Amino acid sequence: MRRTLTLIAGVAGLLLWGFLVVTAGQSFREDPVDYDMQDLDVPDPAELDLPDVSAAPAVPAAPPTETADLKPRRQVRAIEPQQFASPAFADTGDLERVEARAPLADPPKRAKAKVVLLHRPTSLQAGVIGFGESQTLRLVDITATELDRSCRDATNATWPCGVMARTQQRLFIRNRSLACETSSTAWQGEIRTRCWIGLQDVSAWLAKQGWAEAEPSSSLAPLTELARAERRGLFGEAVR
């Protein structure tokens, strides 16, 4: 019973809402205005006080103006016929196609230094290594420590640091073969180059341990300064 009453109330509400909408629409509708052409009061031209233009001088026509030159200052042409472009003119007689520039030559490559393996090294002094009786190799980036060099310890006592520097280099190499930058294993006299034992640069090791001083302009100079600050090798206490 309740559902039936609810349905009836809903239908009645919808009918009432529709009636109100229709009534409001009729009240706002405006009827079109109906004008009667007979009611319009059109004045007679004879009754109007208009100026007499029959004797007025004729106004000369304005001379024709020059047409602007529509020719563009810069001509455009298509570079490739198949490519989209906007050529304004087909006259390309003043243009000339030239050959493409030759490619630039590759920059010269630095020749890779040749590294050879030198056997049976002999420590002559810290920074100088001998091979046999006639071959001498002086390491780069460091100044070889003279054998007769003497150093002073914290007590101002002297000790033979030059001889000890050669001993420390000998202990470091231990008769191992050196990989050195040189073109051949057969040379006469003395050469100056760089050598490694495995991955360790011998010059860098001597400078870091303080057994040879790096040249001032060398990249190893900070290692010498560090060894001096930490009092290692030539700059430290006597090694017996």
Stockholm file with secondary structure:
# STOCKHOLM 1.0

chainA/1-240         MRRTLTLIAGVAGLLLWGFLVVTAGQSFREDPVDYDMQDLDVPDPAELDLPDVSAAPAVPAAPPTETADLKPRRQVRAIEPQQFASPAFADTGDLERVEARAPLADPPKRAKAKVVLLHRPTSLQAGVIGFGESQTLRLVDITATELDRSCRDATNATWPCGVMARTQQRLFIRNRSLACETSSTAWQGEIRTRCWIGLQDVSAWLAKQGWAEAEPSSSLAPLTELARAERRGLFGEAVR
#=GR chainA/1-240 SS CHHHHHHHHHHHHHHHHHHHHHHHHHHHCCCCCCCCGGGCCCCCGGGSCCCCCTTCCCCCCCCCCCCCCCCCSSCCCCSSTTSCCCCSCCCCTTCCCCCCCCCCCCCCCCCCCCEEEECSCEEEETTEEEETTTEEEEETTEECCCTTCCEECTTSCEECHHHHHHHHHHHHHTTCCEEEECSCSCCCEEEEECEEETTEEHHHHHHHHTSSEECTTSTTHHHHHHHHHTTCGGGSSCCC
#=GC SS_cons         CHHHHHHHHHHHHHHHHHHHHHHHHHHHCCCCCCCCGGGCCCCCGGGSCCCCCTTCCCCCCCCCCCCCCCCCSSCCCCSSTTSCCCCSCCCCTTCCCCCCCCCCCCCCCCCCCCEEEECSCEEEETTEEEETTTEEEEETTEECCCTTCCEECTTSCEECHHHHHHHHHHHHHTTCCEEEECSCSCCCEEEEECEEETTEEHHHHHHHHTSSEECTTSTTHHHHHHHHHTTCGGGSSCCC
//
